[in-house]
Amino acid sequence: MDASRRLFDTAQGFRFILPPLAMIYLVTQITGARKVLEQGDRLSTDDAMRLVEVRDLLGGQPWYDLFQHRVLPPEGLSMHWSRYIDAPMAAIMAALDPLVGADMAARWVAVIWPLSLGVLFMVLTARLTARLFGYLAATIALLGFMTITVLFNGGFGAGATDHHAVQIILMLLLCGSLVLPDHALRRGIAGGLAAALSLAIGLEMILFIAVAGLVLVLSHALCKPEADKRLLGFSAALAVAVPLLMAGQLDPALWSVPVCDAISPPLVALTTAAFAASAIAIGAGRYLARPALRLLLLLPLGAAVALALLPSLQPCLAGPYTALSPEVQRTVLARVQEIKPALYYLINDGARSIALFYPFYVITLLYGAMVIARRGEGLVILGFLALGAVLSFWQTRMGTMALPVIAMAFGAACAWAINHGRTALRAAGLGVFAFVGLSGPIAAAFVTLTWSGSGPAEGQVALGDRCNTIDQVKRLAEVPAGIIFNPLNFGPMLLLATPHSVTSAPYHRSADAFANGILPFEGDEAGLRAAIDRTRADYLLFCAGDVYGPETSIGTELSKGGLRPWLAEVPLEGSKLRLLRVLR
């Protein structure tokens, strides 16, 4: 233990170990990177759609035009994503295009982007953890980054080009602005800017930002040193940056149009009101020296803000899927795996639970024990961990609230327990360290031994993942361009790899784009043909052999070789796909 402490618990030892750990991370990505580069594999639907947006931007689509015009043409599909992610990726793609061509440039972006973000996250996590908890904790945190599956899958693996990794990094910066003790005003401003940029990219971390704001308000109420400066800097930066960032990526004609899934007037009103309320609380705080009085002031102040904003925010309280019909919500959204509660997987999917959920909850418990033992030290980080852990039992995806701090918490908790004088705590620390590090192999062994876990959720439609790679899909580019009636998850990859238009993509702003990819495939021939006629589709696509809903469905029959007089086979030699031409 003394030798390891000398090696890892000093600044010199940590500086020595950081570059090799970053190199190990990059080496572990070689296999995944090769799959991306050689086969176009490992791209999720969001990853593919991001590359489509970037390529469209480089191809001349206007900055403010966020429509996917090849989804359900001629109307197209409105997207709520951010140009602030498209822009740096477009710069990389534009630099690579003359050297390797458009197809390989997109693949290289899908490797360079997430791995660069991974190294950046490692450096930021290491610096913050070392400052708060010491160098041994920072070293363990970096090992945790590479082994905590739920974090690593958050956007730091080869092929991940969606926006979640950037948001995780921004929320780590926000957390640092809350917990580092010096330069309160400057850190408050930095935290507000990080929060604003995260909101401009997407609203997934809005609860994390809300908790950060609550921490700052409570610090002011409890008369913490320099809390007023930090709160003022945060709220002012957020209130100024949010409308500026909205103006930078949203067509001026839409500035007054309220939406619930992106920066728009309701969010601008919220951040402005938060700043005004913070300024009032800080001003009144000069005359209210006791925490009880400050807390009493916050109650009516908060109520007034809530009442003023309720009319504009109320339509958004039901969530982003209100545009979808009740039928689509009932039959389609119920199958989306990230919307299911964690308890569903804890009961039904042992492998996923071992790889994703148990490490998350064990880290939270050990870190909570550390905070209690240290009489509240590290409480803010525990708040973010607990937020993610509790909300994951509502929807699995809400666990992402904890991802910015989970590696740091893992390092801090394990270092504390391992260095503790009590044998039981030391054993617990070593046990958590070993379990988290081996959770991936344990989950794989569980699948082998029990033939369960990591399968499709009950009732889930076939998504054709074994067919949904660039190399598989680009075979369709040889066919005359037209509209393809496609299963749900094929839409983005078809847009990326072919000139075809599509009828389905898994994005909530279009109920038809959602429903077209599932319901007609699971129904009967009449329903499928009606949907094809309605969308004016020229082709019908399947992943050969997939099951779409019941075994008797028209989609299942056609994917397994069936045919109808109004359909004709389009030969795709050696492909896993089955393409049928619609005869008219």
DRENLOGU-229662 format. One record per residue (C-alpha): residue number from 1; residue in three letters; x, y, z. Coordinates in steps of 0.2 Angstrom, whole numbers. Example, Ala and Ser with C-alpha at 12.3 -4.5 7.8 and 13.67 -1.06 7.14 Angstrom:
BEGIN
{1,"ALA",{62,-22,39}},
{2,"SER",{68,-5,36}},
This chain:
BEGIN
{1,"MET",{0,0,0}},
{2,"ASP",{14,12,4}},
{3,"ALA",{22,9,-13}},
{4,"SER",{6,12,-22}},
{5,"ARG",{3,28,-12}},
{6,"ARG",{21,34,-17}},
{7,"LEU",{17,30,-35}},
{8,"PHE",{-1,36,-37}},
{9,"ASP",{-4,48,-23}},
{10,"THR",{9,62,-28}},
{11,"ALA",{8,75,-42}},
{12,"GLN",{24,68,-50}},
{13,"GLY",{17,50,-50}},
{14,"PHE",{1,56,-57}},
{15,"ARG",{9,66,-71}},
{16,"PHE",{18,50,-75}},
{17,"ILE",{3,39,-76}},
{18,"LEU",{-9,50,-85}},
{19,"PRO",{-2,49,-103}},
{20,"PRO",{-1,30,-102}},
{21,"LEU",{-19,29,-96}},
{22,"ALA",{-25,40,-110}},
{23,"MET",{-15,29,-122}},
{24,"ILE",{-23,13,-115}},
{25,"TYR",{-40,21,-118}},
{26,"LEU",{-35,25,-136}},
{27,"VAL",{-28,7,-139}},
{28,"THR",{-44,-1,-132}},
{29,"GLN",{-54,9,-146}},
{30,"ILE",{-43,1,-160}},
{31,"THR",{-55,-13,-164}},
{32,"GLY",{-70,-2,-163}},
{33,"ALA",{-62,11,-174}},
{34,"ARG",{-58,-2,-187}},
{35,"LYS",{-76,-8,-188}},
{36,"VAL",{-81,10,-191}},
{37,"LEU",{-68,13,-204}},
{38,"GLU",{-69,-4,-213}},
{39,"GLN",{-87,-8,-212}},
{40,"GLY",{-96,7,-206}},
{41,"ASP",{-102,-2,-191}},
{42,"ARG",{-105,4,-173}},
{43,"LEU",{-115,19,-178}},
{44,"SER",{-132,21,-169}},
{45,"THR",{-146,30,-177}},
{46,"ASP",{-142,46,-169}},
{47,"ASP",{-123,44,-174}},
{48,"ALA",{-128,42,-192}},
{49,"MET",{-141,56,-192}},
{50,"ARG",{-128,68,-185}},
{51,"LEU",{-116,64,-199}},
{52,"VAL",{-130,67,-211}},
{53,"GLU",{-133,84,-204}},
{54,"VAL",{-115,88,-205}},
{55,"ARG",{-114,82,-223}},
{56,"ASP",{-129,92,-228}},
{57,"LEU",{-122,108,-220}},
{58,"LEU",{-106,106,-230}},
{59,"GLY",{-117,102,-245}},
{60,"GLY",{-124,119,-245}},
{61,"GLN",{-140,117,-233}},
{62,"PRO",{-142,134,-224}},
{63,"TRP",{-136,136,-206}},
{64,"TYR",{-154,139,-200}},
{65,"ASP",{-162,125,-210}},
{66,"LEU",{-163,111,-198}},
{67,"PHE",{-175,100,-209}},
{68,"GLN",{-171,83,-215}},
{69,"HIS",{-179,86,-232}},
{70,"ARG",{-177,67,-237}},
{71,"VAL",{-187,61,-223}},
{72,"LEU",{-205,60,-229}},
{73,"PRO",{-203,71,-244}},
{74,"PRO",{-208,84,-249}},
{75,"GLU",{-213,90,-231}},
{76,"GLY",{-197,84,-223}},
{77,"LEU",{-194,81,-205}},
{78,"SER",{-190,96,-193}},
{79,"MET",{-175,92,-181}},
{80,"HIS",{-171,100,-164}},
{81,"TRP",{-153,97,-165}},
{82,"SER",{-139,110,-163}},
{83,"ARG",{-128,118,-177}},
{84,"TYR",{-115,120,-163}},
{85,"ILE",{-111,102,-164}},
{86,"ASP",{-112,101,-182}},
{87,"ALA",{-99,115,-185}},
{88,"PRO",{-84,108,-177}},
{89,"MET",{-87,91,-185}},
{90,"ALA",{-90,99,-202}},
{91,"ALA",{-73,107,-200}},
{92,"ILE",{-65,90,-198}},
{93,"MET",{-75,82,-212}},
{94,"ALA",{-71,97,-224}},
{95,"ALA",{-52,95,-220}},
{96,"LEU",{-53,76,-223}},
{97,"ASP",{-64,76,-238}},
{98,"PRO",{-50,80,-251}},
{99,"LEU",{-39,67,-244}},
{100,"VAL",{-50,52,-242}},
{101,"GLY",{-67,56,-250}},
{102,"ALA",{-84,60,-243}},
{103,"ASP",{-88,42,-237}},
{104,"MET",{-71,39,-228}},
{105,"ALA",{-71,57,-221}},
{106,"ALA",{-88,54,-212}},
{107,"ARG",{-81,38,-205}},
{108,"TRP",{-65,46,-199}},
{109,"VAL",{-75,60,-191}},
{110,"ALA",{-84,46,-182}},
{111,"VAL",{-68,40,-174}},
{112,"ILE",{-58,56,-171}},
{113,"TRP",{-73,66,-163}},
{114,"PRO",{-78,54,-149}},
{115,"LEU",{-60,49,-145}},
{116,"SER",{-54,67,-144}},
{117,"LEU",{-69,71,-132}},
{118,"GLY",{-64,55,-122}},
{119,"VAL",{-46,61,-119}},
{120,"LEU",{-53,79,-115}},
{121,"PHE",{-65,71,-102}},
{122,"MET",{-51,61,-95}},
{123,"VAL",{-40,76,-92}},
{124,"LEU",{-54,87,-85}},
{125,"THR",{-60,73,-73}},
{126,"ALA",{-42,70,-68}},
{127,"ARG",{-38,88,-64}},
{128,"LEU",{-55,90,-54}},
{129,"THR",{-53,74,-45}},
{130,"ALA",{-35,77,-40}},
{131,"ARG",{-39,94,-33}},
{132,"LEU",{-54,88,-23}},
{133,"PHE",{-49,71,-17}},
{134,"GLY",{-31,68,-21}},
{135,"TYR",{-20,60,-35}},
{136,"LEU",{-25,42,-30}},
{137,"ALA",{-43,46,-32}},
{138,"ALA",{-39,54,-49}},
{139,"THR",{-30,38,-55}},
{140,"ILE",{-44,27,-50}},
{141,"ALA",{-57,39,-58}},
{142,"LEU",{-48,37,-75}},
{143,"LEU",{-48,18,-73}},
{144,"GLY",{-67,20,-69}},
{145,"PHE",{-69,30,-85}},
{146,"MET",{-63,15,-95}},
{147,"THR",{-73,2,-86}},
{148,"ILE",{-89,10,-81}},
{149,"THR",{-100,5,-95}},
{150,"VAL",{-114,17,-93}},
{151,"LEU",{-102,31,-94}},
{152,"PHE",{-91,24,-108}},
{153,"ASN",{-107,21,-118}},
{154,"GLY",{-112,40,-116}},
{155,"GLY",{-103,45,-131}},
{156,"PHE",{-84,41,-129}},
{157,"GLY",{-82,25,-140}},
{158,"ALA",{-78,25,-158}},
{159,"GLY",{-93,29,-169}},
{160,"ALA",{-102,40,-156}},
{161,"THR",{-105,56,-165}},
{162,"ASP",{-121,62,-156}},
{163,"HIS",{-121,76,-144}},
{164,"HIS",{-121,67,-127}},
{165,"ALA",{-102,67,-124}},
{166,"VAL",{-101,86,-126}},
{167,"GLN",{-115,88,-114}},
{168,"ILE",{-107,77,-101}},
{169,"ILE",{-91,87,-102}},
{170,"LEU",{-100,103,-100}},
{171,"MET",{-109,97,-85}},
{172,"LEU",{-92,91,-77}},
{173,"LEU",{-87,109,-80}},
{174,"LEU",{-103,115,-72}},
{175,"CYS",{-100,104,-57}},
{176,"GLY",{-82,110,-55}},
{177,"SER",{-88,128,-55}},
{178,"LEU",{-99,124,-40}},
{179,"VAL",{-87,114,-29}},
{180,"LEU",{-70,123,-32}},
{181,"PRO",{-68,136,-18}},
{182,"ASP",{-59,150,-26}},
{183,"HIS",{-63,164,-39}},
{184,"ALA",{-82,163,-35}},
{185,"LEU",{-88,176,-48}},
{186,"ARG",{-77,169,-62}},
{187,"ARG",{-82,151,-59}},
{188,"GLY",{-100,156,-58}},
{189,"ILE",{-99,164,-75}},
{190,"ALA",{-90,149,-82}},
{191,"GLY",{-103,138,-75}},
{192,"GLY",{-117,148,-82}},
{193,"LEU",{-109,148,-99}},
{194,"ALA",{-107,129,-99}},
{195,"ALA",{-125,127,-94}},
{196,"ALA",{-131,138,-108}},
{197,"LEU",{-121,129,-121}},
{198,"SER",{-127,113,-115}},
{199,"LEU",{-145,119,-117}},
{200,"ALA",{-142,126,-134}},
{201,"ILE",{-135,108,-139}},
{202,"GLY",{-150,99,-131}},
{203,"LEU",{-161,99,-116}},
{204,"GLU",{-156,82,-109}},
{205,"MET",{-146,90,-95}},
{206,"ILE",{-159,103,-89}},
{207,"LEU",{-162,94,-73}},
{208,"PHE",{-143,94,-69}},
{209,"ILE",{-143,112,-72}},
{210,"ALA",{-158,115,-61}},
{211,"VAL",{-150,106,-47}},
{212,"ALA",{-134,116,-49}},
{213,"GLY",{-145,132,-48}},
{214,"LEU",{-153,125,-32}},
{215,"VAL",{-136,122,-25}},
{216,"LEU",{-131,140,-28}},
{217,"VAL",{-147,147,-21}},
{218,"LEU",{-146,136,-5}},
{219,"SER",{-128,142,-3}},
{220,"HIS",{-134,160,-4}},
{221,"ALA",{-148,156,9}},
{222,"LEU",{-136,148,21}},
{223,"CYS",{-124,163,20}},
{224,"LYS",{-109,152,13}},
{225,"PRO",{-93,162,9}},
{226,"GLU",{-94,171,-8}},
{227,"ALA",{-110,162,-13}},
{228,"ASP",{-118,178,-19}},
{229,"LYS",{-104,181,-32}},
{230,"ARG",{-105,163,-38}},
{231,"LEU",{-124,164,-39}},
{232,"LEU",{-124,181,-48}},
{233,"GLY",{-111,175,-60}},
{234,"PHE",{-120,159,-65}},
{235,"SER",{-137,167,-67}},
{236,"ALA",{-131,182,-76}},
{237,"ALA",{-121,172,-88}},
{238,"LEU",{-135,160,-91}},
{239,"ALA",{-148,173,-94}},
{240,"VAL",{-137,182,-107}},
{241,"ALA",{-130,167,-116}},
{242,"VAL",{-146,157,-118}},
{243,"PRO",{-154,170,-130}},
{244,"LEU",{-138,174,-139}},
{245,"LEU",{-135,155,-142}},
{246,"MET",{-153,154,-148}},
{247,"ALA",{-151,168,-160}},
{248,"GLY",{-135,160,-166}},
{249,"GLN",{-143,144,-172}},
{250,"LEU",{-162,147,-174}},
{251,"ASP",{-170,156,-189}},
{252,"PRO",{-176,173,-184}},
{253,"ALA",{-193,169,-191}},
{254,"LEU",{-194,156,-177}},
{255,"TRP",{-188,166,-162}},
{256,"SER",{-206,169,-156}},
{257,"VAL",{-211,151,-158}},
{258,"PRO",{-212,141,-142}},
{259,"VAL",{-206,123,-143}},
{260,"CYS",{-202,111,-129}},
{261,"ASP",{-187,101,-135}},
{262,"ALA",{-175,116,-139}},
{263,"ILE",{-170,133,-134}},
{264,"SER",{-185,144,-137}},
{265,"PRO",{-195,158,-129}},
{266,"PRO",{-201,148,-114}},
{267,"LEU",{-183,144,-109}},
{268,"VAL",{-177,161,-112}},
{269,"ALA",{-191,167,-100}},
{270,"LEU",{-186,154,-87}},
{271,"THR",{-167,159,-87}},
{272,"THR",{-171,178,-87}},
{273,"ALA",{-183,176,-73}},
{274,"ALA",{-170,165,-63}},
{275,"PHE",{-158,179,-65}},
{276,"ALA",{-170,192,-59}},
{277,"ALA",{-175,182,-44}},
{278,"SER",{-157,179,-40}},
{279,"ALA",{-153,197,-41}},
{280,"ILE",{-168,201,-29}},
{281,"ALA",{-162,188,-17}},
{282,"ILE",{-144,194,-17}},
{283,"GLY",{-150,212,-15}},
{284,"ALA",{-161,208,-1}},
{285,"GLY",{-148,197,7}},
{286,"ARG",{-138,212,12}},
{287,"TYR",{-152,216,25}},
{288,"LEU",{-156,198,29}},
{289,"ALA",{-141,191,38}},
{290,"ARG",{-149,175,45}},
{291,"PRO",{-152,160,34}},
{292,"ALA",{-170,157,41}},
{293,"LEU",{-175,175,34}},
{294,"ARG",{-167,172,17}},
{295,"LEU",{-176,155,16}},
{296,"LEU",{-192,164,20}},
{297,"LEU",{-189,176,6}},
{298,"LEU",{-185,163,-7}},
{299,"LEU",{-202,154,-4}},
{300,"PRO",{-213,169,-11}},
{301,"LEU",{-200,173,-23}},
{302,"GLY",{-200,156,-31}},
{303,"ALA",{-219,155,-30}},
{304,"ALA",{-220,171,-40}},
{305,"VAL",{-208,166,-53}},
{306,"ALA",{-217,149,-55}},
{307,"LEU",{-234,157,-57}},
{308,"ALA",{-227,170,-69}},
{309,"LEU",{-219,156,-80}},
{310,"LEU",{-233,143,-78}},
{311,"PRO",{-243,148,-94}},
{312,"SER",{-228,147,-105}},
{313,"LEU",{-220,131,-97}},
{314,"GLN",{-236,121,-94}},
{315,"PRO",{-237,114,-112}},
{316,"CYS",{-220,107,-110}},
{317,"LEU",{-223,98,-93}},
{318,"ALA",{-230,83,-102}},
{319,"GLY",{-214,79,-111}},
{320,"PRO",{-207,79,-129}},
{321,"TYR",{-219,66,-136}},
{322,"THR",{-236,75,-135}},
{323,"ALA",{-235,78,-154}},
{324,"LEU",{-237,59,-156}},
{325,"SER",{-254,51,-157}},
{326,"PRO",{-260,41,-142}},
{327,"GLU",{-259,25,-153}},
{328,"VAL",{-241,29,-157}},
{329,"GLN",{-237,33,-139}},
{330,"ARG",{-245,16,-133}},
{331,"THR",{-238,5,-147}},
{332,"VAL",{-221,12,-151}},
{333,"LEU",{-214,22,-136}},
{334,"ALA",{-218,8,-125}},
{335,"ARG",{-204,-2,-134}},
{336,"VAL",{-191,11,-133}},
{337,"GLN",{-178,4,-121}},
{338,"GLU",{-171,20,-114}},
{339,"ILE",{-188,25,-108}},
{340,"LYS",{-191,9,-98}},
{341,"PRO",{-187,10,-79}},
{342,"ALA",{-172,2,-73}},
{343,"LEU",{-182,-10,-63}},
{344,"TYR",{-188,-18,-79}},
{345,"TYR",{-170,-23,-83}},
{346,"LEU",{-165,-27,-65}},
{347,"ILE",{-179,-40,-66}},
{348,"ASN",{-178,-46,-84}},
{349,"ASP",{-160,-43,-90}},
{350,"GLY",{-147,-49,-79}},
{351,"ALA",{-132,-45,-91}},
{352,"ARG",{-138,-27,-94}},
{353,"SER",{-140,-25,-75}},
{354,"ILE",{-123,-31,-71}},
{355,"ALA",{-114,-21,-84}},
{356,"LEU",{-124,-5,-82}},
{357,"PHE",{-135,-3,-67}},
{358,"TYR",{-126,-12,-52}},
{359,"PRO",{-110,-3,-54}},
{360,"PHE",{-119,14,-55}},
{361,"TYR",{-129,10,-39}},
{362,"VAL",{-114,2,-30}},
{363,"ILE",{-103,18,-33}},
{364,"THR",{-117,29,-27}},
{365,"LEU",{-119,19,-11}},
{366,"LEU",{-100,19,-7}},
{367,"TYR",{-98,37,-11}},
{368,"GLY",{-113,41,0}},
{369,"ALA",{-105,32,14}},
{370,"MET",{-89,43,11}},
{371,"VAL",{-99,59,12}},
{372,"ILE",{-108,54,28}},
{373,"ALA",{-91,48,36}},
{374,"ARG",{-83,65,31}},
{375,"ARG",{-98,75,37}},
{376,"GLY",{-105,82,21}},
{377,"GLU",{-89,84,11}},
{378,"GLY",{-93,80,-7}},
{379,"LEU",{-111,82,-4}},
{380,"VAL",{-114,92,-21}},
{381,"ILE",{-107,78,-31}},
{382,"LEU",{-118,65,-21}},
{383,"GLY",{-133,76,-26}},
{384,"PHE",{-130,73,-44}},
{385,"LEU",{-127,55,-42}},
{386,"ALA",{-143,52,-32}},
{387,"LEU",{-152,62,-45}},
{388,"GLY",{-147,50,-58}},
{389,"ALA",{-149,35,-48}},
{390,"VAL",{-167,39,-42}},
{391,"LEU",{-173,45,-59}},
{392,"SER",{-167,30,-67}},
{393,"PHE",{-181,20,-59}},
{394,"TRP",{-193,32,-69}},
{395,"GLN",{-184,31,-85}},
{396,"THR",{-167,22,-89}},
{397,"ARG",{-161,37,-99}},
{398,"MET",{-162,49,-84}},
{399,"GLY",{-147,40,-76}},
{400,"THR",{-137,51,-88}},
{401,"MET",{-139,65,-75}},
{402,"ALA",{-125,56,-65}},
{403,"LEU",{-113,52,-79}},
{404,"PRO",{-103,69,-78}},
{405,"VAL",{-98,64,-60}},
{406,"ILE",{-98,46,-59}},
{407,"ALA",{-80,42,-63}},
{408,"MET",{-75,56,-50}},
{409,"ALA",{-86,48,-37}},
{410,"PHE",{-79,31,-41}},
{411,"GLY",{-61,37,-38}},
{412,"ALA",{-65,47,-23}},
{413,"ALA",{-75,33,-14}},
{414,"CYS",{-63,19,-18}},
{415,"ALA",{-48,29,-13}},
{416,"TRP",{-56,34,3}},
{417,"ALA",{-61,16,7}},
{418,"ILE",{-45,8,2}},
{419,"ASN",{-35,20,13}},
{420,"HIS",{-47,18,28}},
{421,"GLY",{-41,10,44}},
{422,"ARG",{-55,-2,46}},
{423,"THR",{-53,-18,37}},
{424,"ALA",{-71,-20,32}},
{425,"LEU",{-71,-3,23}},
{426,"ARG",{-55,-7,15}},
{427,"ALA",{-62,-24,8}},
{428,"ALA",{-78,-14,2}},
{429,"GLY",{-67,-2,-7}},
{430,"LEU",{-57,-16,-16}},
{431,"GLY",{-73,-25,-19}},
{432,"VAL",{-81,-11,-28}},
{433,"PHE",{-65,-7,-37}},
{434,"ALA",{-64,-25,-43}},
{435,"PHE",{-83,-27,-47}},
{436,"VAL",{-84,-11,-57}},
{437,"GLY",{-68,-15,-67}},
{438,"LEU",{-74,-33,-71}},
{439,"SER",{-92,-29,-73}},
{440,"GLY",{-91,-30,-92}},
{441,"PRO",{-83,-47,-92}},
{442,"ILE",{-95,-53,-79}},
{443,"ALA",{-110,-48,-89}},
{444,"ALA",{-103,-57,-104}},
{445,"ALA",{-100,-73,-94}},
{446,"PHE",{-118,-71,-87}},
{447,"VAL",{-124,-71,-105}},
{448,"THR",{-114,-87,-109}},
{449,"LEU",{-119,-96,-94}},
{450,"THR",{-138,-92,-94}},
{451,"TRP",{-142,-88,-112}},
{452,"SER",{-151,-72,-106}},
{453,"GLY",{-148,-54,-105}},
{454,"SER",{-144,-40,-118}},
{455,"GLY",{-158,-47,-129}},
{456,"PRO",{-172,-36,-137}},
{457,"ALA",{-185,-29,-125}},
{458,"GLU",{-201,-38,-124}},
{459,"GLY",{-212,-34,-139}},
{460,"GLN",{-198,-24,-147}},
{461,"VAL",{-199,-23,-166}},
{462,"ALA",{-184,-30,-176}},
{463,"LEU",{-172,-15,-179}},
{464,"GLY",{-161,-24,-191}},
{465,"ASP",{-145,-19,-182}},
{466,"ARG",{-135,-33,-191}},
{467,"CYS",{-140,-25,-208}},
{468,"ASN",{-138,-7,-202}},
{469,"THR",{-120,-3,-207}},
{470,"ILE",{-114,9,-220}},
{471,"ASP",{-106,-5,-230}},
{472,"GLN",{-123,-15,-230}},
{473,"VAL",{-134,0,-234}},
{474,"LYS",{-123,8,-247}},
{475,"ARG",{-127,-7,-258}},
{476,"LEU",{-144,2,-261}},
{477,"ALA",{-135,17,-269}},
{478,"GLU",{-133,7,-285}},
{479,"VAL",{-152,6,-286}},
{480,"PRO",{-161,21,-295}},
{481,"ALA",{-165,34,-282}},
{482,"GLY",{-182,34,-275}},
{483,"ILE",{-192,34,-258}},
{484,"ILE",{-189,19,-248}},
{485,"PHE",{-202,13,-235}},
{486,"ASN",{-191,7,-221}},
{487,"PRO",{-190,0,-204}},
{488,"LEU",{-188,13,-190}},
{489,"ASN",{-170,12,-187}},
{490,"PHE",{-164,11,-205}},
{491,"GLY",{-169,29,-209}},
{492,"PRO",{-153,39,-204}},
{493,"MET",{-141,26,-211}},
{494,"LEU",{-150,26,-228}},
{495,"LEU",{-149,45,-228}},
{496,"LEU",{-130,44,-224}},
{497,"ALA",{-125,30,-236}},
{498,"THR",{-137,32,-251}},
{499,"PRO",{-146,46,-261}},
{500,"HIS",{-163,39,-257}},
{501,"SER",{-177,47,-247}},
{502,"VAL",{-185,38,-232}},
{503,"THR",{-202,36,-224}},
{504,"SER",{-197,33,-206}},
{505,"ALA",{-184,39,-193}},
{506,"PRO",{-185,38,-174}},
{507,"TYR",{-188,57,-170}},
{508,"HIS",{-202,63,-160}},
{509,"ARG",{-207,79,-170}},
{510,"SER",{-215,68,-183}},
{511,"ALA",{-228,55,-178}},
{512,"ASP",{-229,48,-196}},
{513,"ALA",{-210,46,-196}},
{514,"PHE",{-211,36,-180}},
{515,"ALA",{-226,26,-184}},
{516,"ASN",{-221,21,-202}},
{517,"GLY",{-206,12,-197}},
{518,"ILE",{-216,0,-185}},
{519,"LEU",{-235,-1,-187}},
{520,"PRO",{-237,-6,-205}},
{521,"PHE",{-223,-19,-204}},
{522,"GLU",{-232,-27,-189}},
{523,"GLY",{-250,-27,-197}},
{524,"ASP",{-258,-35,-213}},
{525,"GLU",{-255,-32,-231}},
{526,"ALA",{-269,-20,-233}},
{527,"GLY",{-261,-8,-220}},
{528,"LEU",{-244,-10,-227}},
{529,"ARG",{-250,-6,-245}},
{530,"ALA",{-260,9,-239}},
{531,"ALA",{-245,16,-230}},
{532,"ILE",{-234,14,-245}},
{533,"ASP",{-247,22,-256}},
{534,"ARG",{-249,37,-244}},
{535,"THR",{-230,40,-243}},
{536,"ARG",{-228,37,-262}},
{537,"ALA",{-214,25,-258}},
{538,"ASP",{-205,17,-273}},
{539,"TYR",{-196,3,-263}},
{540,"LEU",{-199,-8,-247}},
{541,"LEU",{-184,-13,-237}},
{542,"PHE",{-181,-27,-224}},
{543,"CYS",{-167,-34,-215}},
{544,"ALA",{-169,-52,-222}},
{545,"GLY",{-176,-64,-209}},
{546,"ASP",{-180,-52,-196}},
{547,"VAL",{-197,-54,-186}},
{548,"TYR",{-208,-38,-186}},
{549,"GLY",{-221,-40,-172}},
{550,"PRO",{-230,-57,-173}},
{551,"GLU",{-224,-71,-184}},
{552,"THR",{-240,-69,-195}},
{553,"SER",{-237,-51,-199}},
{554,"ILE",{-234,-45,-217}},
{555,"GLY",{-217,-38,-212}},
{556,"THR",{-211,-55,-205}},
{557,"GLU",{-218,-64,-220}},
{558,"LEU",{-210,-53,-233}},
{559,"SER",{-193,-52,-224}},
{560,"LYS",{-192,-71,-224}},
{561,"GLY",{-194,-72,-243}},
{562,"GLY",{-213,-70,-246}},
{563,"LEU",{-219,-59,-261}},
{564,"ARG",{-235,-51,-267}},
{565,"PRO",{-240,-47,-285}},
{566,"TRP",{-238,-29,-282}},
{567,"LEU",{-220,-31,-277}},
{568,"ALA",{-204,-36,-286}},
{569,"GLU",{-187,-42,-280}},
{570,"VAL",{-173,-31,-282}},
{571,"PRO",{-157,-42,-283}},
{572,"LEU",{-144,-37,-270}},
{573,"GLU",{-131,-50,-272}},
{574,"GLY",{-123,-56,-256}},
{575,"SER",{-132,-43,-245}},
{576,"LYS",{-141,-46,-229}},
{577,"LEU",{-155,-34,-235}},
{578,"ARG",{-170,-38,-245}},
{579,"LEU",{-176,-24,-256}},
{580,"LEU",{-193,-25,-265}},
{581,"ARG",{-199,-13,-279}},
{582,"VAL",{-217,-7,-278}},
{583,"LEU",{-226,-10,-295}},
{584,"ARG",{-238,3,-300}},
